[in-house]
Each structure stands twice: as structure tokens, then as C-alpha cells.
Amino acid sequence: MRIGFGYDAHRFADDRALIIGGVDLRHPRGLAGHSDADVLSHAVGDAILGAAGLGDLGVMFPGSERWKDVSSLSLLEHIAGALREGGYEVVNIDSTVIAEAPRIGPHAPEMRANLARSLHVDGNTVSVKATTTDGMGFIGRGEGIAATAVALIKPLV
């Protein structure tokens, strides 16, 4: 078994959709980034890549035109394929979105389902939680959103 940790943070940006876990949250501001800036999918992807020793998102998906504005769920599909090619499978994912607004909890089941589908795993394999910073730091000031994730993988049987 191998464990990986992922963290991602993006600042808010005008004129962008706010996509977290593949869900459009219909918020007045989205997140700045090269892809769709889905902090949750990015943290999950980095956790899996780290566990498998495959680098990170920036290594696998460089800031080129090919990956501009791409859905981060499609990035997770690529990561799932690379993981299988490397002889591993996901055992479980535990993730946390850190945001003052919008509320994540009501959307967590759909986020879980999106992540599980993109990774080709059972929905019970993925956990999505949310917390705030109680007004502290860049998240508390409403400047952006962050996410963390831990991935446990094992060799294919």
C-alpha cells in the first residue's frame, strides 16, 4: 500500500465558473487557473500521483494550450489510466474543501460521485468534506478556496 497527499489553492477570479469536484456551484466568481481550476480535483489528482510516484499535476499536465480550460475531471481520468498502467488501483480518497463560501456540504454527494466516476472506483471509495477557516487567512478574507486530499493505493491484484 502507498499513501499520497495533495493540496491545491486558487484565488477567486471574475468571469469564470466556480467548478469544485466537477460541480458548477453558480457562484458570482470562479477560480483562476489554467484548467477549470477545480481545487478539489487537483488535490485528489496530486494525492494519487504522489502515492504512485508519478510526479504532480504540473509534470503530467504542463501549462500548454492542450490543457487550457480543460475539465479537471478529465485530468483525473488520465491519472486513473496512468495509475492502472503503473500497476496500482485506488483503495480510498479522503478530501476536504476549505472555503468560507459557497457552502460545499449540499454538493458533496455529487462531487463524490463525479470524482469516483472519473477515477473508475466505487462511490464509497471517495470522501468529500468541507470546512472553513473561521475568517482567518486568504480563505477567510474571501480571496480564494483550497482543498486537501489523501489517497491510499495498492498494487493491482
C-alpha positions in Angstrom: 0.0 0.0 0.0 1.1 3.6 -0.7 -0.2 6.9 0.6 -0.1 10.3 -1.2 -1.1 13.8 0.0 -2.4 16.5 -2.3 -3.1 20.3 -1.7 -4.3 22.9 -4.1 -5.4 26.5 -3.7 -6.7 29.1 -6.3 -7.6 32.7 -5.9 -11.0 33.9 -7.0 -11.4 35.4 -10.5 -14.2 37.2 -12.2 -15.8 35.9 -15.4 -15.2 32.2 -14.6 -17.4 29.4 -13.4 -16.8 28.1 -10.0 -16.2 24.3 -10.5 -15.4 22.2 -7.5 -15.5 18.4 -7.8 -16.9 18.8 -11.2 -19.9 20.7 -9.9 -20.7 24.2 -11.2 -21.6 26.0 -8.0 -23.2 29.0 -9.6 -21.2 31.4 -7.5 -20.5 35.1 -8.6 -16.8 34.4 -9.0 -14.9 31.3 -10.2 -11.3 30.4 -9.6 -8.2 31.5 -11.6 -6.2 28.7 -13.2 -5.0 27.2 -16.5 -7.6 24.4 -16.5 -11.1 24.8 -14.9 -9.2 25.5 -11.6 -11.1 22.7 -9.8 -9.2 22.8 -6.5 -10.8 19.5 -5.2 -10.0 17.5 -8.3 -6.4 19.0 -8.4 -5.8 18.0 -4.7 -7.1 14.5 -5.4 -5.0 14.1 -8.5 -1.9 15.3 -6.8 -2.5 12.8 -3.9 -2.8 9.9 -6.3 0.2 11.0 -8.4 2.2 11.3 -5.2 1.2 7.9 -3.9 2.2 6.3 -7.2 5.5 8.3 -7.6 4.3 9.8 -10.8 5.1 13.5 -10.1 2.4 16.1 -9.8 -0.2 17.8 -11.9 2.3 20.3 -13.3 4.5 17.5 -14.5 1.7 15.4 -16.1 -0.3 18.4 -17.4 2.0 21.3 -18.2 0.6 24.8 -18.8 0.2 24.2 -22.6 -2.7 25.0 -24.9 -3.7 21.3 -24.8 -4.8 21.6 -21.2 -6.2 25.2 -21.3 -9.7 25.4 -19.7 -9.9 21.5 -19.6 -12.2 19.8 -17.2 -10.2 18.6 -14.2 -12.4 15.5 -14.1 -10.9 14.6 -17.5 -7.4 15.1 -15.9 -8.5 12.6 -13.2 -9.4 10.1 -15.9 -5.9 10.4 -17.4 -4.4 10.0 -13.9 -6.6 6.9 -13.3 -5.2 5.4 -16.5 -1.6 6.2 -15.6 -2.2 4.6 -12.2 -3.5 1.4 -13.8 -0.6 1.4 -16.3 1.7 1.7 -13.3 0.1 -1.4 -11.7 -1.9 0.3 -9.0 -5.5 1.0 -8.0 -7.2 3.4 -5.6 -8.2 2.0 -2.3 -9.7 5.2 -1.0 -9.6 9.0 -1.2 -10.3 11.4 1.7 -10.6 15.0 0.8 -11.5 18.4 2.3 -12.6 21.6 0.6 -11.6 24.7 2.6 -13.9 27.7 1.8 -15.9 30.4 3.5 -18.4 30.5 0.6 -20.2 29.0 -1.1 -21.4 26.1 1.2 -19.9 22.9 0.0 -21.9 20.3 2.1 -25.1 20.3 0.0 -22.9 19.5 -3.1 -20.6 16.9 -1.6 -22.6 13.8 -2.7 -22.5 15.0 -6.3 -18.8 15.8 -6.0 -18.1 12.4 -4.6 -20.0 10.7 -7.5 -18.1 12.8 -10.1 -14.7 12.0 -8.6 -15.5 8.3 -8.2 -16.8 8.1 -11.8 -13.6 9.8 -13.2 -11.4 7.5 -11.2 -13.4 4.4 -12.1 -14.0 3.5 -8.5 -17.0 2.8 -6.3 -18.6 5.9 -4.8 -17.9 4.6 -1.2 -14.2 4.8 -2.0 -14.3 8.7 -2.1 -14.9 11.0 0.8 -15.6 14.8 0.3 -15.8 17.0 3.4 -15.8 20.8 3.9 -14.6 23.3 6.5 -14.0 27.0 6.8 -11.1 28.9 8.3 -13.5 31.0 10.6 -12.5 34.1 8.8 -8.7 33.6 9.1 -6.2 33.9 6.2 -6.7 34.3 2.5 -9.6 31.9 2.5 -11.3 33.7 5.4 -10.9 37.1 3.6 -12.7 35.6 0.6 -9.7 35.7 -1.7 -9.8 32.0 -2.7 -10.5 28.4 -2.0 -8.2 25.4 -1.1 -8.5 21.7 -0.9 -6.6 18.8 0.6 -6.7 15.1 -0.2 -5.1 11.8 0.9 -5.0 8.8 -1.4 -4.4 5.2 -0.5 -3.4 3.0 -3.4 -2.4 -0.7 -3.7 -0.9 -2.9 -6.4 -3.4 -4.4 -8.8 -4.3 -8.0 -7.9 
